[in-house]
Every structure is written in C-alpha cells, then in structure tokens.
C-alpha cells in the first residue's frame, strides 16, 4: 500500500489531536503527522510547504 507523504491534523482540542495522531501512527499510512491546533497554524504550515 502506498503511504501519504504527510498528514496534517487541524483541531483545537489537544485530546482529539493526540487520539487521531496515535490512530494514524498505528495504521502506518504515513511517515509524518503534523498537528496544527488552529486555523492560523494550518495556514502557517501550508505557506511553508507551498
């Protein structure tokens, strides 16, 4: 199965981010999980990777 290069999680709830990050890691579908805690964090990340 092909893996995603990275997955970006965006949620303001730290527990939700933790649970989702753990589930994604267990699924072994990506090598990189990036967590943004709000929309501004998402935009900052999106601008950096273009």
N, C-alpha and C positions, 0 to 999 in steps of 0.2 A: 504494500500500500504506500502511495506517495504521502509524504508529510508536508504540512504547511511550513513555510519559512519561519513565520512568526504569527502569533495570535495576540491581539490587543484586547484586553478586557477593560471596559469602562463602566464603573459603578461607584457611587459614593458610599456604599456600605462595605466596610472592611471585611466583615464576616463573609458576605457574598463573594467578594473577590477571592478570599482565601479558599473557600469551598470550590469555587469554579477553577481556580488555579490548580488545586490538588486533583480534581477530576480530570482536567486536561492532561496533567502530567501522568496520571495513571493510564490514560488512554494511549499515551505515547504517539500523539499525532503531530507534534511539533517539537522543535529543539529550543524554542524561545517563547516564553509567555511574558508579555509586558502588561503591567497594570497601571491604569490611569484612574485616579479617584474622582475625576470630574471632567466636564467638557473641555475646560481650559488645558488640562493635562493631555487630553486626546489631541487637541489642536497643536500643542507644542510638539508632541511626538510626530504627528502627521507632517508638519512643516519640516522637521529634521530629516525624515526619510524621503520626502518629496513625493 
